[in-house]
Amino acid sequence: MRPVNLNSGSAVAVAVAVAVAVDVVVIVLAVAALSPIINAGAWPSGELSDPTSGKRGESVALSTTDHLHLDHSIMSASYARVKDVPNHPEIYLIDVRNPDELAATGSIPASLNIPLPELESALKSAAEDFAQKYGRAKPGNDAEIIFTCRSGRRAQQAAEIAKSAGFTNLSVYHGSWLEWAEKEGLPQ
């Protein structure tokens, strides 16, 4: 092994390059960890909390497959936001579980059940057909829609289906029924 002469210009250049590379990696990791917080905008109430709190604005939505899914048009809705939906009739809370699941557990107040397999056709249906089948006016493309299911996985899929159908104001309640039931003391 040859000793390194620290007085040589090349050794200093290598040391500086390594230090800069390490700093860049640290910065990239820090930004990745903080990006949900940095990119999230607060609800009008001004509440501030974790990145899954349902803040408005560009955000990083956590997918249910434990990796970051960068989609700046699909936000995350918190338990508190979902609990407040009955006070906001303009918001659509769509539960994409199957009817037998709802019969077994119950549903979140003010939610509208549209099972995932029929979601795309429901969102693309005529307004009159939607209202007749689901008992509520069809949401406009810019209407606020929060999707929920049992654990968040189908809700994320539903938001992606809605986005591809032209809807733009979308959120996913990642805690979905499991979190709701736990916080409300209901069967899961």
Secondary structure, DSSP 8 states (H G I E B T S, - for coil): -----TTSHHHHHHHHHHHHHHHHHHHHHHHHHHHHHHH-B--TT-----TTS--BSS--EE-TTSSEE--TTEEE--HHHHHTGGG-TTSEEEE-S-HHHHHHH---TTEEE--HHHHHHHHHS-HHHHHHHHSS----TTSEEEEE-SSSHHHHHHHHHHHHTT--EEEE-TTHHHHHHHHHT---
